[in-house]
Protein backbone atom coordinates (compact mmCIF):
# COMPACT_ATOMS: atom_id res chain seq x y z
CA UNK A 1 0.00 0.00 0.00
CA UNK A 2 2.82 2.38 0.80
CA UNK A 3 4.40 1.65 -2.57
CA UNK A 4 1.14 2.36 -4.39
CA UNK A 5 0.59 5.62 -2.47
CA UNK A 6 4.14 6.76 -3.22
CA UNK A 7 3.65 5.99 -6.92
CA UNK A 8 0.39 7.96 -7.01
CA UNK A 9 2.05 10.92 -5.30
CA UNK A 10 5.00 10.82 -7.69
CA UNK A 11 2.80 10.72 -10.79
CA UNK A 12 0.51 13.44 -9.46
CA UNK A 13 3.49 15.66 -8.64
CA UNK A 14 4.80 15.15 -12.16
CA UNK A 15 1.64 16.65 -13.62
CA UNK A 16 1.99 19.97 -11.77
CA UNK A 17 5.72 20.50 -11.27
CA UNK A 18 6.65 23.73 -13.08
CA UNK A 19 9.70 23.89 -15.32
CA UNK A 20 11.18 26.78 -17.29
CA UNK A 21 12.88 27.59 -20.58
CA UNK A 22 14.77 30.86 -21.03
CA UNK A 23 16.13 32.73 -24.04
CA UNK A 24 17.85 36.10 -24.34
CA UNK A 25 17.29 38.26 -27.45
CA UNK A 26 19.35 41.43 -28.08
CA UNK A 27 18.10 44.58 -29.84
CA UNK A 28 19.62 47.91 -30.91
CA UNK A 29 17.94 50.43 -33.20
CA UNK A 30 17.32 54.10 -34.01
CA UNK A 31 13.56 54.74 -34.35
CA UNK A 32 14.30 57.68 -36.68
CA UNK A 33 15.81 55.25 -39.17
CA UNK A 34 14.12 51.90 -38.61
CA UNK A 35 12.47 49.62 -36.09
CA UNK A 36 13.69 46.37 -34.55
CA UNK A 37 12.35 42.88 -35.23
CA UNK A 38 13.39 40.70 -32.25
CA UNK A 39 12.81 37.02 -32.98
CA UNK A 40 11.97 34.44 -30.32
CA UNK A 41 11.94 30.67 -30.49
CA UNK A 42 8.37 29.57 -29.89
CA UNK A 43 7.33 27.19 -27.16
CA UNK A 44 6.90 23.69 -28.59
CA UNK A 45 4.25 21.66 -26.77
CA UNK A 46 5.95 18.46 -28.00
CA UNK A 47 2.74 17.01 -29.35
CA UNK A 48 0.70 18.15 -26.37
CA UNK A 49 2.97 16.66 -23.72
CA UNK A 50 3.88 20.12 -22.39
CA UNK A 51 1.56 22.96 -21.39
CA UNK A 52 2.65 26.62 -21.27
CA UNK A 53 1.51 28.11 -17.97
CA UNK A 54 3.27 31.47 -17.92
CA UNK A 55 5.45 33.90 -19.88
CA UNK A 56 7.78 36.51 -18.39
CA UNK A 57 9.43 39.21 -20.52
CA UNK A 58 12.26 41.12 -18.85
CA UNK A 59 13.81 44.11 -20.66
CA UNK A 60 17.28 45.28 -19.62
CA UNK A 61 17.58 48.42 -21.70
CA UNK A 62 18.72 51.98 -22.16
CA UNK A 63 17.20 54.90 -24.05
CA UNK A 64 19.32 57.78 -25.31
CA UNK A 65 18.71 60.67 -27.66
CA UNK A 66 20.10 63.91 -29.01
CA UNK A 67 17.58 66.75 -28.97
CA UNK A 68 18.27 70.00 -30.79
CA UNK A 69 16.31 73.09 -29.70
CA UNK A 70 16.32 76.18 -31.89
CA UNK A 71 14.21 79.34 -31.76
CA UNK A 72 13.30 81.70 -34.62
CA UNK A 73 12.49 85.01 -32.92
CA UNK A 74 14.63 88.20 -33.09
CA UNK A 75 14.84 88.40 -29.27
CA UNK A 76 16.93 86.25 -26.94
CA UNK A 77 15.18 83.88 -24.55
CA UNK A 78 16.60 83.70 -21.04
CA UNK A 79 16.89 80.37 -19.25
CA UNK A 80 13.60 79.52 -17.61
CA UNK A 81 11.43 81.58 -19.96
CA UNK A 82 10.20 78.42 -21.67
CA UNK A 83 10.29 74.69 -20.94
CA UNK A 84 10.30 71.52 -23.00
CA UNK A 85 9.57 68.05 -21.63
CA UNK A 86 10.85 65.29 -23.92
CA UNK A 87 10.13 61.59 -23.52
CA UNK A 88 10.62 58.54 -25.71
CA UNK A 89 8.12 55.70 -25.23
CA UNK A 90 8.83 52.22 -26.57
CA UNK A 91 6.21 49.80 -27.84
CA UNK A 92 6.68 46.06 -28.37
CA UNK A 93 4.19 44.29 -30.64
CA UNK A 94 4.28 40.53 -30.14
CA UNK A 95 3.93 39.40 -33.73
CA UNK A 96 3.24 40.96 -37.09
CA UNK A 97 -0.15 41.80 -38.62
CA UNK A 98 0.66 39.41 -41.46
CA UNK A 99 0.47 36.51 -39.00
CA UNK A 100 -2.10 37.96 -36.61
CA UNK A 101 -4.40 40.90 -37.40
CA UNK A 102 -4.53 41.87 -33.71
CA UNK A 103 -1.21 40.97 -32.08
CA UNK A 104 -0.92 41.86 -28.38
CA UNK A 105 1.53 44.59 -27.42
CA UNK A 106 3.04 46.25 -24.37
CA UNK A 107 5.02 49.35 -23.48
CA UNK A 108 8.29 48.11 -21.99
CA UNK A 109 9.86 51.44 -21.13
CA UNK A 110 9.96 55.20 -21.36
CA UNK A 111 12.58 57.78 -20.50
CA UNK A 112 13.22 61.48 -20.96
CA UNK A 113 14.02 64.80 -19.34
CA UNK A 114 12.96 68.46 -19.25
CA UNK A 115 14.90 71.45 -20.61
CA UNK A 116 14.77 75.21 -20.20
CA UNK A 117 17.99 76.62 -21.70
CA UNK A 118 18.89 80.16 -22.74
CA UNK A 119 18.61 80.70 -26.49
CA UNK A 120 20.06 83.67 -28.33
CA UNK A 121 18.21 85.66 -30.95
CA UNK A 122 17.73 83.88 -34.25
CA UNK A 123 20.74 84.17 -36.55
CA UNK A 124 18.82 83.04 -39.63
CA UNK A 125 20.75 79.77 -39.99
CA UNK A 126 19.17 76.45 -39.24
CA UNK A 127 20.88 73.93 -37.00
CA UNK A 128 23.60 76.06 -35.42
CA UNK A 129 24.42 79.35 -33.76
CA UNK A 130 23.48 81.12 -30.52
CA UNK A 131 19.79 80.38 -31.09
CA UNK A 132 20.47 76.64 -30.83
CA UNK A 133 20.89 74.29 -27.87
CA UNK A 134 21.81 70.61 -28.12
CA UNK A 135 20.71 68.28 -25.33
CA UNK A 136 22.25 64.85 -24.81
CA UNK A 137 20.19 62.36 -22.80
CA UNK A 138 21.06 58.85 -21.65
CA UNK A 139 18.81 56.93 -19.28
CA UNK A 140 21.46 54.40 -18.32
CA UNK A 141 20.39 50.79 -17.90
CA UNK A 142 16.97 50.12 -16.42
CA UNK A 143 14.64 47.13 -16.26
CA UNK A 144 11.02 46.51 -17.09
CA UNK A 145 9.44 43.11 -16.40
CA UNK A 146 6.00 41.86 -17.41
CA UNK A 147 4.47 38.54 -16.36
CA UNK A 148 1.56 36.87 -18.16
CA UNK A 149 -0.65 33.98 -17.05
CA UNK A 150 -3.46 31.98 -18.69
CA UNK A 151 -6.14 33.45 -16.44
CA UNK A 152 -5.69 37.09 -17.43
CA UNK A 153 -3.43 37.13 -20.49
CA UNK A 154 -4.05 34.03 -22.59
CA UNK A 155 -3.49 36.01 -25.82
CA UNK A 156 0.11 36.73 -24.73
CA UNK A 157 0.73 33.02 -24.19
CA UNK A 158 -0.94 31.97 -27.44
CA UNK A 159 1.45 33.98 -29.66
CA UNK A 160 4.43 32.09 -28.24
CA UNK A 161 2.96 28.59 -28.65
CA UNK A 162 4.01 26.68 -31.75
CA UNK A 163 7.10 25.70 -33.70
CA UNK A 164 9.72 27.89 -35.36
CA UNK A 165 10.19 31.57 -34.54
CA UNK A 166 7.96 34.45 -33.52
CA UNK A 167 8.91 37.72 -35.26
CA UNK A 168 8.01 40.75 -33.13
CA UNK A 169 8.12 44.50 -33.77
CA UNK A 170 9.88 46.90 -31.39
CA UNK A 171 9.52 50.64 -31.98
CA UNK A 172 8.19 53.74 -30.30
CA UNK A 173 7.57 57.46 -30.48
CA UNK A 174 8.57 60.76 -28.88
CA UNK A 175 6.26 63.08 -27.01
CA UNK A 176 6.79 66.80 -26.40
CA UNK A 177 5.21 69.00 -23.78
CA UNK A 178 6.15 72.64 -23.47
CA UNK A 179 5.20 76.23 -23.02
CA UNK A 180 6.25 79.56 -21.59
CA UNK A 181 6.87 80.26 -17.92
CA UNK A 182 6.87 84.00 -18.56
CA UNK A 183 6.23 86.42 -21.44
CA UNK A 184 9.04 85.89 -23.96
CA UNK A 185 8.65 89.41 -25.31
CA UNK A 186 8.17 88.52 -28.94
CA UNK A 187 7.76 91.58 -31.21
CA UNK A 188 4.68 92.32 -33.29
CA UNK A 189 4.48 90.45 -36.56
CA UNK A 190 4.12 91.95 -40.03
CA UNK A 191 0.92 90.25 -41.27
CA UNK A 192 2.18 90.54 -44.84
CA UNK A 193 5.40 88.69 -44.04
CA UNK A 194 4.82 86.45 -41.00
CA UNK A 195 7.41 83.92 -39.78
CA UNK A 196 6.71 80.29 -40.39
CA UNK A 197 4.56 78.62 -37.73
CA UNK A 198 2.75 77.43 -35.69
CA UNK A 199 4.99 75.78 -33.13
CA UNK A 200 3.68 72.85 -31.16
CA UNK A 201 3.66 72.52 -28.17
CA UNK A 202 4.29 76.27 -27.89
CA UNK A 203 1.05 78.19 -28.20
CA UNK A 204 2.25 80.95 -30.49
CA UNK A 205 1.25 81.21 -34.15
CA UNK A 206 4.50 82.71 -35.44
CA UNK A 207 7.46 82.49 -33.06
CA UNK A 208 8.57 79.46 -31.16
CA UNK A 209 11.14 76.73 -30.61
CA UNK A 210 11.88 73.96 -33.07
CA UNK A 211 12.67 70.58 -31.50
CA UNK A 212 14.47 68.03 -33.62
CA UNK A 213 15.90 64.59 -32.83
CA UNK A 214 19.01 63.86 -34.92
CA UNK A 215 19.46 60.55 -33.10
CA UNK A 216 17.47 58.26 -30.85
CA UNK A 217 18.79 54.92 -29.67
CA UNK A 218 17.01 52.12 -27.83
CA UNK A 219 19.12 49.10 -27.02
CA UNK A 220 19.37 46.18 -24.64
CA UNK A 221 18.23 42.59 -24.25
CA UNK A 222 14.91 40.86 -23.72
CA UNK A 223 14.87 37.76 -21.54
CA UNK A 224 11.86 35.57 -22.30
CA UNK A 225 11.08 32.87 -19.75
CA UNK A 226 8.50 30.19 -20.47
CA UNK A 227 7.02 28.40 -17.49
CA UNK A 228 5.41 25.07 -18.29
CA UNK A 229 4.30 21.77 -16.86
CA UNK A 230 4.38 18.25 -18.25
CA UNK A 231 1.06 16.72 -19.29
CA UNK A 232 0.84 13.05 -18.23
CA UNK A 233 0.33 10.49 -20.97
CA UNK A 234 -3.02 8.60 -20.98
CA UNK A 235 -1.28 5.46 -19.69
CA UNK A 236 -0.04 7.37 -16.65
CA UNK A 237 -3.53 8.65 -15.93
CA UNK A 238 -4.89 5.10 -16.15
CA UNK A 239 -2.16 3.90 -13.79
CA UNK A 240 -3.12 6.55 -11.26
CA UNK A 241 -6.74 5.40 -11.48
CA UNK A 242 -5.83 1.73 -11.02
CA UNK A 243 -3.58 2.54 -8.08
CA UNK A 244 -6.29 4.58 -6.41
CA UNK A 245 -8.81 1.80 -6.95
CA UNK A 246 -6.42 -0.76 -5.49
CA UNK A 247 -5.83 1.40 -2.45
CA UNK A 248 -9.58 1.74 -1.95
CA UNK A 249 -10.10 -2.01 -2.15
CA UNK A 250 -7.38 -2.67 0.40
CA UNK A 251 -8.93 -0.22 2.83
CA UNK A 252 -12.18 -2.14 2.51
TAPE-V770587 format. One record per backbone hydrogen bond with DSSP energy under -1.0 kcal/mol. CO is the residue of the C=O (numbers start at 1). NH is the residue of the N-H. E is the energy in kcal/mol with one decimal. If there is no record, write none. Layout:
co=CO nh=NH e=E
co=CO nh=NH e=E
//
This chain:
co=1 nh=5 e=-2.5
co=2 nh=6 e=-2.4
co=3 nh=7 e=-2.2
co=4 nh=8 e=-2.5
co=5 nh=9 e=-2.4
co=6 nh=10 e=-2.3
co=7 nh=11 e=-2.5
co=8 nh=12 e=-2.7
co=9 nh=13 e=-2.5
co=10 nh=14 e=-1.7
co=13 nh=16 e=-1.1
co=13 nh=17 e=-1.7
co=19 nh=228 e=-3.0
co=21 nh=226 e=-3.2
co=23 nh=224 e=-2.7
co=25 nh=222 e=-2.8
co=27 nh=220 e=-2.4
co=29 nh=218 e=-2.4
co=30 nh=33 e=-2.1
co=30 nh=34 e=-2.7
co=36 nh=170 e=-3.0
co=38 nh=168 e=-2.4
co=40 nh=166 e=-3.2
co=43 nh=162 e=-2.7
co=45 nh=49 e=-1.1
co=45 nh=50 e=-1.9
co=49 nh=231 e=-3.1
co=51 nh=229 e=-2.0
co=54 nh=227 e=-2.9
co=55 nh=148 e=-3.0
co=56 nh=225 e=-2.7
co=57 nh=146 e=-2.6
co=58 nh=223 e=-3.0
co=59 nh=144 e=-1.8
co=60 nh=221 e=-2.4
co=61 nh=142 e=-2.7
co=62 nh=219 e=-2.0
co=63 nh=139 e=-2.7
co=64 nh=217 e=-3.2
co=65 nh=137 e=-2.7
co=67 nh=135 e=-3.6
co=68 nh=212 e=-2.4
co=69 nh=133 e=-3.0
co=70 nh=210 e=-3.9
co=73 nh=122 e=-3.0
co=77 nh=119 e=-2.5
co=78 nh=81 e=-2.0
co=81 nh=181 e=-3.1
co=81 nh=182 e=-1.4
co=83 nh=179 e=-1.6
co=84 nh=115 e=-2.9
co=85 nh=177 e=-2.1
co=86 nh=113 e=-1.7
co=87 nh=175 e=-2.6
co=88 nh=111 e=-1.9
co=89 nh=173 e=-2.1
co=91 nh=171 e=-2.6
co=92 nh=106 e=-2.0
co=93 nh=95 e=-1.8
co=93 nh=169 e=-2.6
co=96 nh=100 e=-2.1
co=104 nh=94 e=-2.8
co=106 nh=92 e=-3.1
co=109 nh=90 e=-2.8
co=111 nh=88 e=-2.8
co=113 nh=86 e=-3.0
co=115 nh=84 e=-2.4
co=119 nh=77 e=-3.6
co=129 nh=132 e=-1.6
co=130 nh=120 e=-3.4
co=131 nh=71 e=-1.8
co=133 nh=69 e=-3.4
co=135 nh=67 e=-2.7
co=137 nh=65 e=-2.0
co=142 nh=61 e=-2.7
co=144 nh=59 e=-3.4
co=146 nh=57 e=-2.7
co=148 nh=55 e=-2.1
co=149 nh=153 e=-2.6
co=153 nh=157 e=-1.2
co=154 nh=158 e=-2.7
co=155 nh=159 e=-1.3
co=157 nh=160 e=-1.2
co=160 nh=43 e=-3.7
co=164 nh=42 e=-2.6
co=166 nh=40 e=-2.2
co=169 nh=93 e=-3.3
co=170 nh=36 e=-2.6
co=171 nh=91 e=-3.0
co=173 nh=89 e=-2.8
co=175 nh=87 e=-1.8
co=177 nh=85 e=-3.9
co=179 nh=83 e=-2.3
co=190 nh=193 e=-1.7
co=202 nh=204 e=-2.3
co=204 nh=199 e=-1.2
co=208 nh=72 e=-1.5
co=210 nh=70 e=-2.0
co=212 nh=68 e=-3.0
co=215 nh=66 e=-2.7
co=217 nh=64 e=-2.6
co=218 nh=29 e=-1.9
co=219 nh=62 e=-2.3
co=220 nh=27 e=-2.4
co=221 nh=60 e=-2.3
co=222 nh=25 e=-2.8
co=223 nh=58 e=-2.4
co=224 nh=23 e=-2.1
co=225 nh=56 e=-2.2
co=226 nh=21 e=-2.1
co=227 nh=53 e=-3.1
co=227 nh=54 e=-1.5
co=228 nh=19 e=-3.1
co=229 nh=51 e=-2.7
co=233 nh=237 e=-1.8
co=234 nh=238 e=-2.3
co=235 nh=239 e=-2.1
co=236 nh=240 e=-2.2
co=237 nh=241 e=-2.1
co=238 nh=242 e=-2.6
co=239 nh=243 e=-2.6
co=240 nh=244 e=-2.4
co=241 nh=245 e=-2.3
co=242 nh=246 e=-2.7
co=243 nh=247 e=-2.3
co=244 nh=248 e=-2.0
co=245 nh=249 e=-2.4
co=246 nh=250 e=-2.2
co=247 nh=251 e=-1.8
co=248 nh=252 e=-1.8
//
